């Protein structure tokens, strides 16, 4: 099927990538089973899943490295399997690690890849160098680059053909915190200019900061797709109280409708659980009632040493949906 508006590069609000009921069988085993999602122009879309969930297999199908057993994948209205040249003309990707020649300069690497794509001239190379902010080092040998610089060079390579969809598989692997922050800002800037960015990552906290929407996949099936804020809001908000005496405080809060929670049975970050002391009480409650409960506790002679709202996280949702599977 062909979407003329998409193919012509029309309006910003459009579906750039459409994945419909995709399945992949290897031997007798279904590796991917009925995966469906869309990625829109101008958004950063996260693709999350535990080790072995099917992320890499799905990405390889998106770029026609392997073919689905059934289902359809379309980029800008062109079916990836039926019209791969037209579909992939709109795609830039880094699957696993960026492939660069370390004995060449950054500029020479880009020249080499530019020869493989029609319509990419020296002016476009200079443009992508400026986009990824490598202009100060682009004429140095790549072997002198940091890992973050090599990642940016790989993205520059992916951008040469002016893609509408950028696919990044684990783009933050090996980067230090400064490099991750710079990459996040760069990806957000690309999305702000109308590009659709598809990101696979195991760094859940980073995905929560970076992405507009996410899909969570486990055992080859998409468990949920939605906006990051919408999804994390499904988790119960925890409130951590420091009370003295704690038992009297517990009784008063439970009488007021708060539900106490056992930290060991929650999906909270280990650092938070480790900081919960003998006078601490973890509750699930409406945060709007906190001032009222503080006043009631104080009036009853219970000293309130501290109140901490623990915001829901994407990691909590992920662990809940995947039943605690690791996201290595």
C-alpha positions in Angstrom: 0.0 0.0 0.0 1.2 3.5 -0.7 0.4 6.6 1.2 1.0 9.5 -1.3 1.1 12.1 1.5 3.7 10.2 3.4 5.7 9.4 0.4 5.8 13.0 -0.6 6.9 14.0 2.9 3.7 15.8 3.8 2.4 16.9 7.2 4.3 16.4 10.4 1.5 14.6 12.2 1.6 11.3 10.4 2.4 7.7 10.9 6.0 7.1 9.7 6.3 3.5 10.8 3.3 1.1 10.9 3.8 -2.4 12.3 0.7 -4.6 11.9 0.3 -8.1 13.4 3.9 -9.1 12.7 4.9 -12.7 13.5 8.2 -14.5 13.1 8.7 -18.3 13.4 12.1 -20.0 13.5 11.6 -23.7 13.2 8.6 -24.6 15.4 9.1 -21.7 17.8 7.3 -18.3 17.4 9.9 -15.7 18.3 7.6 -12.8 17.5 3.9 -13.2 18.0 1.4 -10.6 16.8 3.4 -7.4 17.3 1.5 -4.1 16.4 2.5 -0.5 17.0 2.9 2.9 15.2 5.6 5.5 15.4 4.6 9.1 14.5 6.6 11.9 13.0 8.2 14.1 15.6 8.1 11.6 18.4 10.7 9.5 20.2 9.3 5.9 20.6 10.9 3.5 23.1 11.0 -0.2 22.5 11.6 -2.1 25.8 11.9 -5.7 26.7 13.8 -8.3 28.7 16.8 -10.2 27.2 15.4 -12.6 24.6 12.0 -10.8 24.4 12.3 -10.3 20.6 13.6 -6.7 20.4 16.5 -7.3 18.1 14.5 -9.7 15.9 11.8 -7.0 15.5 14.4 -4.4 14.6 16.0 -6.6 12.0 12.6 -7.1 10.4 12.0 -3.3 10.4 15.1 -2.8 8.3 14.5 -5.9 6.1 17.5 -7.9 7.4 15.1 -10.8 8.0 11.5 -11.2 6.9 8.4 -11.8 9.0 6.5 -15.0 8.7 3.3 -12.9 8.5 2.1 -9.4 9.0 3.1 -6.0 7.5 5.7 -3.4 8.2 5.4 0.0 6.3 7.6 3.1 6.4 6.1 6.2 5.0 3.4 4.1 3.4 5.7 1.7 1.6 5.7 -2.0 2.6 9.3 -2.9 3.7 9.1 -6.4 2.3 7.3 -5.7 -1.0 9.0 -2.3 -1.8 12.2 -2.4 0.3 14.1 0.2 -1.7 11.3 2.8 -1.5 10.6 2.0 2.2 14.2 2.0 3.4 15.0 5.2 1.5 13.2 6.9 4.4 15.2 4.9 7.1 18.4 5.6 8.9 19.6 3.1 11.4 22.2 1.9 13.8 21.6 -1.7 14.6 23.9 -2.8 17.5 27.2 -0.9 17.0 27.9 1.8 14.4 30.1 0.4 11.7 33.0 2.8 11.1 36.6 2.6 9.8 38.9 3.6 12.6 41.9 4.1 10.2 40.0 6.8 8.3 39.0 10.3 9.5 35.4 11.0 10.4 34.9 12.9 7.2 36.4 10.1 5.1 34.0 7.7 6.7 31.1 9.9 5.8 32.4 10.3 2.2 32.6 6.5 1.9 29.0 6.0 3.0 27.8 9.0 1.0 28.9 7.2 -2.2 26.4 4.5 -1.6 23.4 6.9 -1.5 22.1 9.0 -4.3 22.0 12.7 -3.9 24.3 13.0 -0.9 27.0 15.6 -1.7 29.7 17.3 0.3 27.2 20.0 1.5 25.0 17.3 3.0 28.1 15.7 4.7 28.9 19.1 6.2 25.3 19.5 7.3 25.2 16.2 9.2 28.6 16.9 10.8 27.1 20.2 12.1 23.9 18.4 13.3 25.9 15.9 15.4 28.4 18.6 16.5 31.6 16.9 15.3 32.9 19.8 13.3 35.9 20.3 15.7 37.1 16.7 15.3 35.7 15.5 11.9 39.1 15.5 10.2 40.8 13.4 12.9 41.2 9.7 12.7 38.3 7.8 14.2 40.6 5.7 16.3 41.2 8.9 18.4 37.5 9.3 19.0 35.7 8.6 22.3 32.9 6.1 22.3 30.4 8.9 22.4 32.0 10.6 19.4 31.9 7.3 17.5 28.2 7.0 18.3 27.6 10.5 17.0 29.6 9.7 13.8 27.4 6.6 13.4 24.2 8.7 13.7 25.7 11.2 11.2 26.1 8.3 8.8 22.5 7.3 9.4 21.3 10.8 8.7 23.1 11.2 5.4 20.1 10.2 3.3 17.7 12.6 5.1 15.6 9.8 6.7 12.1 10.3 8.1 12.7 7.4 10.6 15.8 7.0 12.7 16.2 3.5 14.3 18.7 3.3 17.2 19.4 0.0 18.9 20.9 0.5 22.4 22.4 4.0 21.5 23.6 4.7 25.0 25.7 1.4 25.4 29.0 2.2 27.0 28.4 6.0 27.3 29.2 7.9 30.4 26.5 10.0 32.1 27.7 13.1 30.2 27.6 11.3 26.9 24.1 9.9 27.6 22.8 13.4 28.5 24.3 14.8 25.3 22.8 12.0 23.2 19.4 12.5 24.8 19.4 16.2 24.0 20.5 15.4 20.4 17.7 12.9 19.9 15.1 15.2 21.3 16.3 17.9 18.9 15.9 15.6 15.9 12.4 14.7 17.0 11.6 18.4 17.5 12.5 18.9 13.8 9.9 16.3 12.8 11.9 13.1 12.6 10.4 9.9 14.0 13.0 8.2 16.3 12.7 4.6 17.4 15.0 3.7 20.3 15.6 0.3 21.8 17.3 0.5 25.2 17.7 -1.3 28.5 18.2 1.9 30.5 14.6 2.4 31.8 15.3 5.6 33.7 16.8 7.1 30.5 13.9 5.9 28.3 11.5 7.6 30.8 13.4 10.9 30.3 13.8 10.5 26.6 10.7 9.0 25.1 7.2 10.3 24.3 5.7 6.8 24.0 6.9 3.3 24.6 6.1 -0.3 23.7 6.9 -3.0 26.2 7.6 -6.5 24.7 8.0 -9.8 26.5 8.2 -13.3 25.1 7.6 -12.0 21.6 4.4 -10.2 22.5 3.7 -6.4 23.0 2.3 -6.1 26.5 1.4 -2.4 26.3 1.9 0.7 24.2 1.3 4.2 25.4 2.6 7.6 26.5 5.3 7.4 29.2 3.4 9.6 31.7 0.1 7.8 31.0 1.7 4.4 31.6 3.7 5.2 34.8 0.6 6.9 36.3 -1.0 3.4 36.4 1.4 2.5 39.2 0.3 3.3 42.7 2.0 6.4 44.2 3.9 5.5 47.4 4.4 7.8 50.3 7.2 7.1 52.8 6.6 8.4 56.4 9.1 8.8 59.2 7.0 8.5 62.3 7.6 8.3 66.1 6.1 6.1 67.5 5.6 4.2 64.2 2.9 1.8 65.4 0.6 4.6 66.6 1.2 6.4 63.3 0.4 3.3 61.3 -3.0 2.8 63.1 -4.0 6.4 62.5 -3.1 6.3 58.8 -4.8 3.0 58.2 -7.9 4.3 59.9 -7.8 7.3 57.5 -7.8 4.9 54.5 -4.1 4.7 53.7 -2.9 1.2 52.7 0.4 0.2 54.2 2.9 -1.7 52.0 5.7 -4.1 52.7 8.8 -2.6 51.1 10.2 -6.1 50.4 7.2 -6.9 48.3 7.2 -3.7 46.2 8.9 -3.0 43.0 10.7 0.1 44.4 14.3 0.8 43.6 16.7 -1.1 45.9 18.3 2.1 47.1 14.9 3.4 48.4 14.1 0.1 50.1 17.6 0.0 51.7 16.9 3.5 53.2 13.7 2.4 55.0 14.4 2.3 58.7 12.5 1.0 61.8 10.6 4.2 62.1 9.6 4.3 58.5 6.2 3.4 57.1 5.4 2.9 53.4 1.9 3.6 52.3 -0.2 3.8 49.2 -2.4 6.8 49.4 -3.8 9.9 47.7 -1.0 12.6 47.9 -3.7 15.3 48.2 -4.5 14.0 51.7 -0.9 14.3 53.0 -1.3 17.7 54.7 -4.5 16.6 56.4 -2.8 13.4 57.7 0.2 15.3 58.9 -2.1 17.6 61.0 -4.0 14.6 62.3 -0.8 12.7 63.3 0.7 15.8 65.0 -2.5 16.4 66.9 -2.5 12.8 68.1 1.1 13.2 69.5 2.8 11.3 66.7 6.0 13.1 65.6 6.3 13.3 61.8 10.0 13.4 61.0 9.6 13.4 57.2 7.2 12.7 54.4 8.5 11.6 51.0 6.4 11.0 47.9 7.9 8.3 45.7 6.9 9.0 42.1 6.0 6.0 39.9 8.6 4.9 37.4 8.7 3.1 34.1 10.9 0.5 35.8 8.2 -0.4 38.3 5.7 -0.8 35.4 8.1 -2.8 33.4 8.8 -5.2 36.2 5.1 -5.6 37.0 4.2 -6.3 33.4 7.1 -8.7 32.7 6.8 -10.4 36.1 10.2 -9.3 37.2 12.2 -10.3 34.2 15.6 -8.7 33.8 16.1 -6.2 30.9 19.7 -7.1 30.1 
